[in-house]
Amino acid sequence: MLLNPVRGALLAAACCLPCTPVLADGNHTAPARADSHAPIGVMGDHVHSAGEFMVSYRYMRMEMSGNRIGRDDVSPEFIVQNVPNRFDGPATLRVVPTEMTMEMHMLGMMYGWNDTVTLMAMLPVVANSMQHLTFQGMSGANRLGTFETSSEGIGDIGLSALFRLHDDGNQLLVGRLGLRAPTGSVDETAQVLTPMNTRPTLRMPYPMQLGSGTYAVTPALTWRRYLGAASIGAQYDGVLQLGRNDEGYTLGDQHAVGAWAAYGWAPWMSTSLRARASSRERIQGVDRRIMAPIQTANPDFQGGDRVEAGIGVNLLGVEGALRHHRLAMEMLWPFYQDLNGPQMESDYTFTVGYQYAW
């Protein structure tokens, strides 16, 4: 049922597209076209020929505000009067996150090991900030004050192999098998405002940590087809955690499926529509140093289902000094969120990226 809105949107888009096939650019002799890469929010969508390099930079920003339980919006006052506190102390939660900004600078490199296998490395630099509202005392709905926490640093590095499973010049099928290493910190701390009006320095809850603390397998399968001046594509993308980290927990596995339709207005420009449905499981285990009357400290209040849709643009240099340079942008907005809450809901995700191949 979760994917029905996505299927409907994609079928409607596909019915409006022309159906005349053209050669792709995989053999280096066909004309270059901007939609030979997926929207910039999709990673691991293409491969390179033997000996070819590509470097990339992506900036991704997600804004979150407000809270919901399941699909229902809830106020901070509702949370502190009705949601039990899992840990010792107040009977209900006493601190509520109200806004969060998640930023990532992603540096990437791809290398064509041969015409079938492309190697890819991704280095993320993460910056998170979260606004909180603290309520006074052990009960009631009297607001005490606000505070902000932040964390920044290197996240979990990813290494992958991409496989050209099928490429007939018109359709491309790419498989990915990757490994994500636990290079991001999971012991970040910050000063907080407690319900008793003290300001201790504590380990921040799970969403504010920079990494997972565990290795993870990252499989993916991506398909793309040209339809005249247009193209369509789809991708499955997963993150499967391997065991628990040294702090006693493992982040929930993630699964996402998405599809897009793009149209090339000129060889140097294409625009796209994309829909993506994702699901993330709850955290298993608990970090004994993350125990506070706030929803983000509860492993059960993590994960859920989201469906997003949005627009993008790809720009490709086709001649002169700009040849092989790419600039792309994409904006996604959620239209369905069913969260293991209380949990903050997403407002939008913005991605901009630059790529250069030689």
Buried (B, 14 or more C-beta within 10 A) or exposed (E): EBBEBBEEBBEEBBEEBEEEBBBBBBEEEBEBBBBBBBBBBBBBBBBBBEEBEBEBEBBBBBBBBBBBBBEEEBEBBBBBBEBEBBBEBBEBBBBBBBBBBBBBBBBBEBBBBEBBBBBBBBBBBBBBBBBBBBBBEBBBEEBBEEBEBEBBBBBBBBEBBBBBBEBEBBBBBBBBEBBBBBBBBBBBBBEBBBBEEEEEEBBBBBBBBBBBBBBBBBBBBBBBBBBEBBBBBBBBBBBEBEEBBEBBBBBBBBBBBBBBBBBBEEBBBBBBBBBBBBBBBBBBEBBEBBBBBBBBBBBEBBBBBBBBBBBBBBBBBBEEEBEEBBBBBBBBEBBBBBBBBBBBBBBBBBBBBBBBBE
